[in-house]
């Protein structure tokens, strides 16, 4: 484990306080005023270190790589209209990894992305249709 740094700690603290699954660029702009010497390269380098230490999850979307400090088993719903990313958890608490009971290897993590329309966008479309009718 690498020794702690103020910038790495700030990046992780920022990620843990968010639910919007930011990009590296969003984290950089959010932290730049507090850490004027911070560079985008430093953010990327520290995100890679934090990912390697299991402190965060990196996942790819059509809008670029996103980061999530919630490393518990959960899934991501991506709205195809507004691009918002929403965490989803199984109601039973059982995740995908438990579905493969006959697998003799060791599943350490899984990544599932679901795509569709979030409730806000669905309502906006429905409201628009009502105005037309």
Order of alpha helices (4+ residues) and beta strands (2+ residues): alpha-alpha-alpha-beta-beta-beta-beta-beta-alpha
